[in-house]
Each structure stands twice: as C-alpha cells, then as structure tokens.
Amino acid sequence: MSKKTSNWKSSTLSIHGYGRVPKPYYSVSTPIVQTSNYYFNNTSEVYEFMKLKSKGRIVREHEYGRYGNPTQQECERKLAAIEGAERAVLFSTGMSAVILTLMAYMRRNCHIIFTNDCYRQTRDFATKTLAEFGIEVSLVDPTAKDIEAAIKPNTNIIFTEAPTNPYLRILDIPSVVEIAKKRKILTIIDATLATPYNIKPLEMGVDIVIHSATKYLGGHNDLLAGVTLGSHKLLNDVYRMQRMIGATPGPFTCFLLERGLKTFSLRMEHHNKAGLAIAQMLEAHPKIEKVWYPGLKSHPDYRIAKKLLKGFGSVITFLVKGGNKETCKFIDSLNLFLITPSLGGSESLVTQMATMSFFDYPEEYRQSIGMVDNLVRIALGLEDIDDLIEDLKQALDKI
C-alpha cells in the first residue's frame, strides 16, 4: 500500500484511499475479479505458501474466495482511509459485521452492555441469542452515567450506536471511552447513521467501529454489505471469524460499494443540509407532535451532538398528531417517499416504526419502548430539498 503523503480530506480519501495503487491493465476503475479460488503454479509454491502461512507470514494476498478478493481488498483499503482506521474487514451485511464482531470478542460468562435505543435486530441478538451462549446482557439508556452504573466485574464489551436508532440519541463518546479504558473494557460503536463523514469514533479512543455499508457508504439502495474497522491487532480476531463463517461480500457487491464511495462526501453534504432543513420544518408544523433530530435544540443530546458531530445526517423521527388512522393517511399521501425500511440511499424512505419494525412484538412491550402507532421515521434521499418539503406538507395537509 502506498503511504499518504498529504493531509487529504474525505472526498479525496474516498476516491484514492491513503494513496493510489497500481491496478491491472492500467485500469482507472477497480476491476471485478469474479473468481472463487486462486491457483498455484506448482506444488513447491503450495508448500512454501503453507509453511510461511503457519508462521503468520503472508506471501501472496489471495488463496480462496471466502478469505478475500482483490476487489474487496481495494474497497476495504478505501473504507479504512475514510474512517481513519488501520484496517477494514468487509462482510456480506451490516448485521453479519455486528454479530461476528461481537462473537470474536465475547467470552464465556462475560457481561456485555448495550444501549437500549438500538437497531431492532441488534436488540434481539443481545436479549435472545446471547442468552443461549450464557452471555449476560444489560440494556441501558445511552448516557455515560448509565453505562458506568451497569458495569460489573465480568463486563468486557460496551456496544452502542452513534446516533442510536430510532431516537437518534448521541452518546458522550469520550466519557464512555475514559470509563471503559480504566476498566480495560472493549468499546464497539455502530456508527452507521453518523457515517465517517460526520464522526470519527476511533479518534476519540473507541476500539472498533461498525457500519452497515448498505446505507450511506453504498448510497444507492442497491447492495448489502457491512464493515468492521479498527487496528490491525484487534481486527485479526474479526478476520479469523469471517474466514471461518464465510460472511464475505461478492466481488460485484464490492465493486458497487467502492463506486458509491466516490460520491460519498458529496452525498453527505446534501444529506446533512436536507436533514436539518426538514427537521426544522417538521418541528414548526402544527400537525407534528414531536421531532427527534440531533441538530435541533429540542433534542436531549443537542449539546453533545454539536460538539461531536460535523453534521446530523438525514434520518428524522417524529410523532404525527393523532393515532394510527392519521399516521397511515399521512404516509399514504406521500409521493416522493417509498414505504420501506433502510436509509442512506438516493431515494427518500418512510417507515411507521410500530408496524414495519416492531409488528411482531406484544403491544405492551411496543408501548413500553415508545413504538406507538404515530411514530414515523423518514430517511431523506438526494431529491431536491424544496420538493421533499412540499411533499411532506401536502401529505400533512391531508390529515
């Protein structure tokens, strides 16, 4: 890998990484290397490769498709540069990155702290699956105070999101890192909603950062991928887990992801601008009861967000005045917003949280965690901001 020779910014890093590297046939774009395995020229090469591999030395980069691919490697190189990480390991989905990273570091009879406002599948893995492994789990409010109070002698991982989902809470990351380092606890943050454009947790002392690359990093609603980033030393365990399980993205997925990265910074500038403008419009609208967006002064973590975030993204959560009938009428009246989960792509999306994300939970539990019928999350795309505002207003007028 060539070394970074200047103080390159996000847009340049997303295109070149820390420096340009030679590509086959002098190609400008990274080729799709569509192969499942890589051959040796003779048996002596195999013997020498295996002998050095057993000593932890790498003499050739690729051996078998489950262990990596040249297209994947180039994409990982650029993801690491954008995040400011030594290394990135790509996975087939964001959840495979979350689960396999946790599995790489959890230990028998250990205790893991999760913040309670987190992605539904992460919550289910924490509260249901981990119990089958004999792992003790605590779900706490996303504050440094509550996390510190939940620490036990056997706590070895603190896992949170930045921001959380769906209420977009912003944790005081430096304070949590300070607490964790004193007790030698590993810190892992899913920073999908913030992206490396808006926050750099590794610079704050966080050990590992995870992203669902399906979202803003890919940016076009056309791929599934996840990535775990951190130091070479820490990610060796993650990579070994990936080699074993095989949750590896295909070369075409990596090609699409790397292509999406080339416009990442440009897209994030629009997302940040649109998010703030539309959150302010919604908060002032008479048919909206409450808005959660970290760029608003009304958000409980506004001061922390202003300190830690470069921008606030394009996900907004809010309560429509009324109940299920009014909320459904509003959603069905939207023209530009597609009714579907996910976020961070070029198309704007809308989700009625209680129905789409928490439908199979008992009603009492949904109510207890705030998943009421009139809770809506929108994920703004790349459409013109004025068009999005007009569409939201005309749909609210239909109530």
N, C-alpha and C positions, 0 to 999 in steps of 0.2 A: 504494500500500500504506500502510495506517495504521501509525504508529510504535508500538513497545512503550512503554507509559507506566509499567509497574511491573515488579518483579522476579518475573515469573511462573515457576512451576515446570513440570515436564514434563507433568503431566496437563492443565494449562490450555493450554500451548503446543500440545499435540496436538489440542486441540479448536478453538482460535481462531487459532493462529499468533501472530505478534507483535502482532496486534490484529484486531478484527473488521472485515470489509469488506462493503460493500453487495452483496446478491445479487438477481437478477431476481425480480420479483413478491413481494418481501419474504419469500422462502423461507428457512426455517431451515436445511434441508439443502442441500448444493450440488447444483444441477440437473445431470442428464446431458445434455450438449449433443451430441446424436447427429447430427453433420454432418461431411462430408468437406471442405467448402470454404465460403468466406465471400464474399459478393458486395459489389460496389461500386455506388454509386448512379448514377454516370455516368463517362464517360471522363476527365473532369478529375480526379476523385478518384484514378483509376488512375495518371495522370501524376504527380500531386503525391506519391502514395504512393511510387512508384518513384524519383522524384527525391530524396526525403528518405532513402529506404532506402539508396540508393547512397552517401549521406554518413554512413551509420551511425546515422541517427536513426529512432526508431520513433514513428509517428504513430497506428497502430492495432495492437492486440495480436495479431490473428489474420488470416491470409491463406489458408492451406491446411492441411488436417488433418495432413499429415506434419510440419509445422513447430510444431504445438501445438494445444491445445484448451482452452477455458475450464475444463472440469472438471479437466483435467490441471494447469492453471496453479494452481488453488486447492489441489490436493493437493501440488504442488511447494512452494508457499508455506509450508504447514504442516510439511512434511518439513524444509525449511531451518530453520524455527524450532526444531524438536525437536533438530536436530543442532547448532544454533548457527552455521549457515553463512549466507553472504550469498545463496547461490543453490543450487537443486537442479535437476537435469535428469533427468526420468524416462525409463526405457527399457522395452521390452516384456518383458525378462527380466533376471535378475541377470548372466548371462554376457554379454549384449549390452552391459551397462554396463561390465563388466570389459574386454572386448575393444576396444570402441570408445574407451574412455578411454585405454587403452594405445596404440591406433593414433593417437590425437590427438597424443601426445607423443613416440612413438618416432621416431628419426631414422635415416637410412641409416648403417650401420657403427657404430651405437651399441651399448652394452652395458647389459643390464638384469639386476638382481639380484632373484631370487625366493627366499623362504624355502621349504625343501623340503617341509615338512609343510603342504601346501595342498590345496585342493579339486582333485579329480582332473581336471576339465575345464580348470581354470586351469593345472595342471601340463602337460597335453597341449598346450595352446595355446603355452605357454612353450617346451617342448622340441621340438615338432614343427613347428607352423605358423610360429613366428617365424623358425626357421632358413631357411624358404623366402623370407623377406624379407631375408635376410642380416643378421639381428639376432643378436648374440652374447648368450647367456644363461648365468647361473650360478645353480645351486640350492644354497643354504647352510643350515646349521642356524639356527633362529630366535633368534640371540643377536646383540647389538650387536658383539661381538668378531668373530664370523664374517662378519658383513656388512661391517665395516670392512676385514677382510683380503681380501675379494673385490673391493673397489673397484679399478677400472682407470682410466686417463686418459680413456677414452671412455664411462665409466658415466654415464648421465643419468637413470635411474629406479631406485628401490628399491621393490619391491612385496612386501607381506606381508599377513597376516591377523591379526585380533585377536578372539578366540583363533584359533589355527590349527585345521585340520581333517584328521584326526580326533583328534589327541593333545592338543588344547586348550592348546598352548604359548602363553605370554604374553611378548611381546617387550618389552624395556625401551625403550618408545617415545621418551621424552625423550632418551635417549642416542643412539638412531639418528637422531633429528631433528638433534641437535647435530653429529653426524658428517656428515650429508647437507648441512646448510646451509653448513658450512665449504667444501664442495666444489661447491656450487651444484647439487646433485642433487635431483630431484623425488621426494618421498615420497608413495606411494599405499598406503592401507590398506583392505582389505576387512574391515569391522567387523560383518559380518552376525551372527556368533554372539554378540558382545557387545551390540550394539544401542546406540543413542544414550542409552538409559536407564542403561546400565552403564559406558559410557566415552565421552569426548569427545576424540577424537584431534586435532581442529582446535585445541582449546585448548592442546594440547601442542606445537603447531607443525607438525603434519602438513599437507601441502599439499592432498591430496584424499582424501575418504572415500567408499567404495562400500558399498552394501548390496544384497543380494538381498531386495527388498521382499516377495517371495513368502513369506518366513519370518515372523519376529516382527512386522514392521511391518504386514503384511496380517493375519496372526494366525489365519486360519481355514481354511487349506488349500484355498482356492477361487479363487486368482488367481495369475498370473505377472507379475512386474514387477521392475525394478531401478532403482537411483537412484545418481547421482554428485553429490557435494556439495563445495562449496568457495567460493572467491572469485569475484566476477563476472568478473574479468580472466582467471583460469585457465579458467573454465568456458565462456568464449566459444569456445575451440577444440573443446571437447567438443560444444557445441551445434551448431557448424557440421558436425561429423562426423555427428551424429544427423540433421540436416536432409538431408544427402547420402544416408546409408544408409537412413534411414527406420525405424529400430527403435523406433517410437513406440507407447506403450500406447494402447489404445482408451479412449473416454470411460467405458464401463461398468466397465472394469478400474480406472480412476482413481477412480470413484465407490466401488467396493468397498474400495479401498485407503484412501481418506480416511475411510470409515466405520469401518474397522478401527483407524485411528489414534485414534479417540475413546476406545477402551478400552485403548490401548497400555500406559500406565503401570500400570493395574490388573492387566493380564495379566502384565506383567514382575515385579511383586511376587510373584505366585503362582509363576511360573517359577523365580525365584531361590530362594524358600523350598523348593519341591519339589526342585529340583536338589541343594541342599546336604543335605537330609534323606535323600534316596535314595542319594546318593553315599556318605554316611556308613554307611548300612545295608549297601550292597554291599561296601564295604571291610572291614566286620566279618564278612561272611558266609563260612563255611568252604568254600563251593564256588566262590568267586571268587578268581582268582589275583592280579589287579592291577587297580587303578582309576585312570583319568586324569580328574581334575576339579580345576580351579584353586583351588577353595575348600578342598581337602584339604591338610593339612600335608605329605603324602607327594608332592604334585605338585612337579616340579622347579622350577616358577616361582611357587610359593606366595607368596613374599615380594613379588615384583613384582606379582602379582595383587592382593594385599591393599592394595598402595599405589595401584594404578591403577584398579581396578575397584570400582564401587559394589555390584555383585552378580555372581554367577558363572554365571547362566543355567541352562538345563535340558537341556543336552546332556552326556551322560556316556559315556565309552568305557571298556571293561573287557575282561578276559580271563576266560573261563569255564574252570574247571579241567577238563582233558580235551582232546579233539580235535573233529573235525567232527561225529561222532555225538552227543556230549554237548551240543554247542552247538546243533545242529538240534533236539534233543529239548527243550532249554530254550526256544528261540524258538517252537516249535510248541505248547508248553504254555501260552503266554501268552494271556490272554483279552482284556485291555484294549489291548494293543499291536498296531498294524497293521504288517504286514511291507511296508515301502515306504521309499524314500529321502525326503529333505527333513526339515524340523524347524520349530519355532516356531509350530505351529498349535494348535488346540484339542484335537486327538486325539493320543494318545501313539503314537510310531512306533518300530520296531526294525529295525536293519539288520545283517546279517552282512557285514562290510566286504569280505572276500575274494571272496565270491560276488556280491553285488549291485553293488559299486562297482569292483572290480578283476578281474572274472572273465576278461576277455579279455587280461590281462597274462600273460606267461610266469610259471610258478610260481617260478622262481629269482628273478625281479625282485620278485614279490609278497613273497617271504620276506625279501629284502634291505631292503625298506622297512617291514617289520613287519606286512604284511597276511596274517596267519596265520589258519587256519580258525576258531580260537576267539576272534577279536577281534570284539566286538559294540559297536555304538553305539546308545544309546537317546536319543530326543528326547521329553522329557516334555511332555504336553499340559496341559489345565486340569482334569483329573479330580481327585477328592479324593485327597490325598496318602496317606492310610491305605489307600485302595483300591488305589493303584498299588503300595505296599509289599507288601500282601498278595498281589497278583497275581504280583509278581516272586518272592516267597518260595515260593509254591506251585509255580511253574514250576521253580525251582531244586531243590525237593524231588523233582521227577520224574526228575532225573538219577540 
